[in-house]
Amino acid sequence: MFRKFALLAVLLSATAAIPGRAFAGDESEVRDFVARWNAAYISLDAKALARLETPDYEMVDRFGHWIRSEGPEFNERLWAMTFKDIYRGKPGPARTVESIRFFSPQVAVVQARANHPDGVTLEDGTHIPPFWEINTYTLVKTDAGWRVALLNIHNQINFGDEGVGQHVPDASGRTGSQK
């Protein structure tokens, strides 16, 4: 795993060193991926989510747990448990794309926002107050289309409490605190 991250870091730093170098990517395909992710997530379809992940999928969940996949069946069980224990059978929120950045024609990083205005009550009764999160998807283009290889979920517990520079500006240039 460390070798994967080290290789990605070397590739990214080499790309950054080429002045003016930008990779073209098919943003519509990536947005379609997020739409399919949202459809599966909202409908609590663990099998569909697992099909959108690479076999070596990894995730850092909202609690900071680093989860390494053991394959598609593992991924499906992971999402089924998430829907049972965290969302308790109720649909989770859709993700809204904040930014898409292509590092190569086959690698894209997507930042997507999800709001939880009512918070979440866990199976053990623990209540997480209202929050929003940013999900960072590292996508790779495969023969089957875009798949997520790594997902990081970053919670912001103080709902609506964003400071300057803590939100990607929208098309008008306004940030979340100015909307």
C-alpha positions as a Markdown table, in Angstrom:
| # | Residue | x | y | z |
|---|---|---|---|---|
| 1 | Met | 0.0 | 0.0 | 0.0 |
| 2 | Phe | 2.8 | 2.4 | 0.9 |
| 3 | Arg | 4.3 | 1.7 | -2.5 |
| 4 | Lys | 1.0 | 2.8 | -4.2 |
| 5 | Phe | 1.0 | 6.1 | -2.4 |
| 6 | Ala | 4.7 | 6.7 | -3.0 |
| 7 | Leu | 4.3 | 6.0 | -6.7 |
| 8 | Leu | 1.3 | 8.4 | -6.9 |
| 9 | Ala | 3.3 | 11.1 | -5.0 |
| 10 | Val | 6.2 | 10.7 | -7.4 |
| 11 | Leu | 3.9 | 10.9 | -10.4 |
| 12 | Leu | 2.0 | 13.9 | -9.1 |
| 13 | Ser | 5.2 | 15.8 | -8.2 |
| 14 | Ala | 6.7 | 15.0 | -11.7 |
| 15 | Thr | 3.5 | 16.3 | -13.3 |
| 16 | Ala | 3.5 | 19.4 | -11.1 |
| 17 | Ala | 7.1 | 20.2 | -12.2 |
| 18 | Ile | 6.0 | 20.5 | -15.9 |
| 19 | Pro | 5.0 | 24.2 | -16.3 |
| 20 | Gly | 1.6 | 24.7 | -17.9 |
| 21 | Arg | 0.9 | 20.9 | -18.0 |
| 22 | Ala | -2.7 | 20.1 | -17.5 |
| 23 | Phe | -4.5 | 16.8 | -18.3 |
| 24 | Ala | -7.7 | 16.8 | -20.3 |
| 25 | Gly | -10.3 | 14.5 | -18.9 |
| 26 | Asp | -13.9 | 13.7 | -19.7 |
| 27 | Glu | -15.5 | 15.6 | -16.8 |
| 28 | Ser | -19.0 | 14.3 | -17.9 |
| 29 | Glu | -17.9 | 10.7 | -17.3 |
| 30 | Val | -16.7 | 11.6 | -13.8 |
| 31 | Arg | -19.9 | 13.4 | -13.1 |
| 32 | Asp | -21.8 | 10.4 | -14.3 |
| 33 | Phe | -19.8 | 8.3 | -11.9 |
| 34 | Val | -20.8 | 10.6 | -9.0 |
| 35 | Ala | -24.5 | 10.4 | -10.2 |
| 36 | Arg | -24.3 | 6.5 | -10.1 |
| 37 | Trp | -22.6 | 6.7 | -6.7 |
| 38 | Asn | -25.4 | 8.9 | -5.4 |
| 39 | Ala | -28.1 | 6.7 | -6.9 |
| 40 | Ala | -26.6 | 3.6 | -5.2 |
| 41 | Tyr | -25.9 | 5.5 | -1.9 |
| 42 | Ile | -29.4 | 7.0 | -1.6 |
| 43 | Ser | -31.1 | 3.7 | -2.4 |
| 44 | Leu | -28.9 | 1.9 | 0.1 |
| 45 | Asp | -27.6 | -0.5 | -2.6 |
| 46 | Ala | -24.4 | -2.0 | -1.2 |
| 47 | Lys | -23.9 | -4.2 | -4.2 |
| 48 | Ala | -24.1 | -1.3 | -6.7 |
| 49 | Leu | -21.5 | 0.7 | -4.6 |
| 50 | Ala | -19.2 | -2.3 | -4.5 |
| 51 | Arg | -19.3 | -2.4 | -8.3 |
| 52 | Leu | -18.2 | 1.2 | -8.5 |
| 53 | Glu | -15.0 | 0.4 | -6.5 |
| 54 | Thr | -11.7 | -1.1 | -7.5 |
| 55 | Pro | -10.9 | -4.6 | -6.1 |
| 56 | Asp | -8.2 | -3.0 | -3.9 |
| 57 | Tyr | -10.5 | -0.2 | -2.7 |
| 58 | Glu | -9.5 | 1.6 | 0.4 |
| 59 | Met | -11.4 | 4.1 | 2.6 |
| 60 | Val | -10.7 | 6.3 | 5.5 |
| 61 | Asp | -14.2 | 6.6 | 7.1 |
| 62 | Arg | -15.8 | 9.4 | 9.0 |
| 63 | Phe | -14.4 | 8.0 | 12.2 |
| 64 | Gly | -10.8 | 7.9 | 10.9 |
| 65 | His | -10.7 | 4.1 | 10.4 |
| 66 | Trp | -8.5 | 3.1 | 7.5 |
| 67 | Ile | -10.3 | 0.2 | 5.8 |
| 68 | Arg | -8.5 | -1.9 | 3.2 |
| 69 | Ser | -10.7 | -4.0 | 1.0 |
| 70 | Glu | -10.4 | -7.7 | 0.7 |
| 71 | Gly | -12.4 | -7.7 | -2.6 |
| 72 | Pro | -15.8 | -6.9 | -3.9 |
| 73 | Glu | -17.7 | -9.1 | -1.5 |
| 74 | Phe | -15.9 | -7.4 | 1.4 |
| 75 | Asn | -16.9 | -4.0 | 0.0 |
| 76 | Glu | -20.5 | -5.0 | -0.3 |
| 77 | Arg | -20.6 | -6.2 | 3.3 |
| 78 | Leu | -18.9 | -2.9 | 4.4 |
| 79 | Trp | -21.6 | -0.8 | 2.8 |
| 80 | Ala | -24.4 | -3.0 | 4.1 |
| 81 | Met | -23.1 | -2.7 | 7.6 |
| 82 | Thr | -22.7 | 1.1 | 7.1 |
| 83 | Phe | -26.3 | 1.4 | 6.0 |
| 84 | Lys | -27.5 | -0.7 | 9.0 |
| 85 | Asp | -25.3 | 0.8 | 11.7 |
| 86 | Ile | -25.0 | 4.4 | 10.7 |
| 87 | Tyr | -27.9 | 5.3 | 8.5 |
| 88 | Arg | -30.2 | 2.7 | 10.2 |
| 89 | Gly | -31.9 | 1.9 | 6.9 |
| 90 | Lys | -32.7 | 5.5 | 6.0 |
| 91 | Pro | -31.1 | 7.0 | 2.8 |
| 92 | Gly | -27.9 | 8.9 | 3.2 |
| 93 | Pro | -27.4 | 12.3 | 1.5 |
| 94 | Ala | -26.3 | 12.8 | -2.1 |
| 95 | Arg | -22.9 | 14.1 | -2.8 |
| 96 | Thr | -22.5 | 17.4 | -4.7 |
| 97 | Val | -19.4 | 17.8 | -6.8 |
| 98 | Glu | -17.2 | 20.7 | -5.6 |
| 99 | Ser | -14.2 | 20.1 | -7.8 |
| 100 | Ile | -12.7 | 17.7 | -10.2 |
| 101 | Arg | -9.0 | 17.6 | -11.0 |
| 102 | Phe | -7.4 | 15.3 | -13.5 |
| 103 | Phe | -3.9 | 14.1 | -12.7 |
| 104 | Ser | -3.7 | 12.0 | -15.9 |
| 105 | Pro | -6.3 | 10.9 | -18.4 |
| 106 | Gln | -6.8 | 7.8 | -16.1 |
| 107 | Val | -6.7 | 9.4 | -12.7 |
| 108 | Ala | -9.0 | 12.1 | -11.2 |
| 109 | Val | -9.6 | 13.4 | -7.8 |
| 110 | Val | -13.1 | 14.5 | -6.9 |
| 111 | Gln | -14.1 | 16.6 | -3.9 |
| 112 | Ala | -17.8 | 16.2 | -3.2 |
| 113 | Arg | -19.9 | 17.7 | -0.4 |
| 114 | Ala | -22.7 | 16.0 | 1.6 |
| 115 | Asn | -24.9 | 17.7 | 4.2 |
| 116 | His | -26.4 | 16.0 | 7.2 |
| 117 | Pro | -28.7 | 18.8 | 8.6 |
| 118 | Asp | -30.3 | 16.4 | 11.2 |
| 119 | Gly | -27.1 | 14.7 | 12.2 |
| 120 | Val | -27.0 | 10.9 | 12.6 |
| 121 | Thr | -28.0 | 8.6 | 15.4 |
| 122 | Leu | -25.9 | 5.4 | 15.5 |
| 123 | Glu | -27.1 | 2.0 | 16.4 |
| 124 | Asp | -25.8 | 2.3 | 20.0 |
| 125 | Gly | -27.9 | 5.5 | 20.4 |
| 126 | Thr | -24.9 | 7.9 | 20.0 |
| 127 | His | -26.1 | 11.1 | 18.3 |
| 128 | Ile | -23.8 | 12.9 | 16.0 |
| 129 | Pro | -25.0 | 16.5 | 15.7 |
| 130 | Pro | -25.7 | 18.2 | 12.3 |
| 131 | Phe | -22.6 | 18.2 | 10.1 |
| 132 | Trp | -21.4 | 18.4 | 6.6 |
| 133 | Glu | -18.6 | 16.3 | 5.0 |
| 134 | Ile | -16.2 | 16.5 | 2.1 |
| 135 | Asn | -15.6 | 13.2 | 0.4 |
| 136 | Thr | -12.3 | 12.9 | -1.6 |
| 137 | Tyr | -12.6 | 10.3 | -4.3 |
| 138 | Thr | -9.4 | 9.1 | -6.0 |
| 139 | Leu | -10.8 | 7.7 | -9.3 |
| 140 | Val | -9.1 | 5.5 | -11.8 |
| 141 | Lys | -10.3 | 4.8 | -15.3 |
| 142 | Thr | -10.7 | 1.1 | -16.0 |
| 143 | Asp | -12.0 | -0.8 | -19.0 |
| 144 | Ala | -15.4 | -0.8 | -17.1 |
| 145 | Gly | -15.3 | 3.0 | -16.6 |
| 146 | Trp | -14.3 | 5.2 | -13.7 |
| 147 | Arg | -13.9 | 3.4 | -10.3 |
| 148 | Val | -13.0 | 4.7 | -6.9 |
| 149 | Ala | -9.7 | 3.3 | -5.6 |
| 150 | Leu | -9.5 | 5.5 | -2.4 |
| 151 | Leu | -12.3 | 7.4 | -0.5 |
| 152 | Asn | -11.5 | 9.8 | 2.3 |
| 153 | Ile | -14.5 | 11.2 | 4.3 |
| 154 | His | -13.8 | 14.4 | 6.2 |
| 155 | Asn | -16.4 | 15.5 | 8.6 |
| 156 | Gln | -17.1 | 19.1 | 9.6 |
| 157 | Ile | -19.1 | 19.0 | 12.8 |
| 158 | Asn | -19.8 | 22.7 | 13.2 |
| 159 | Phe | -22.5 | 22.8 | 10.5 |
| 160 | Gly | -22.4 | 26.0 | 8.5 |
| 161 | Asp | -19.3 | 27.3 | 10.4 |
| 162 | Glu | -17.0 | 27.8 | 7.5 |
| 163 | Gly | -14.2 | 30.3 | 7.4 |
| 164 | Val | -12.5 | 32.1 | 4.6 |
| 165 | Gly | -10.8 | 29.6 | 2.3 |
| 166 | Gln | -12.6 | 26.6 | 3.8 |
| 167 | His | -15.0 | 26.2 | 0.9 |
| 168 | Val | -14.4 | 26.0 | -2.8 |
| 169 | Pro | -16.0 | 29.0 | -4.6 |
| 170 | Asp | -19.0 | 28.3 | -6.8 |
| 171 | Ala | -19.2 | 29.5 | -10.4 |
| 172 | Ser | -20.0 | 33.1 | -9.3 |
| 173 | Gly | -16.9 | 33.2 | -7.0 |
| 174 | Arg | -18.9 | 33.1 | -3.8 |
| 175 | Thr | -18.0 | 30.8 | -1.0 |
| 176 | Gly | -20.3 | 28.8 | 1.2 |
| 177 | Ser | -20.4 | 31.5 | 3.8 |
| 178 | Gln | -21.5 | 34.1 | 1.2 |
| 179 | Lys | -24.3 | 32.1 | -0.3 |
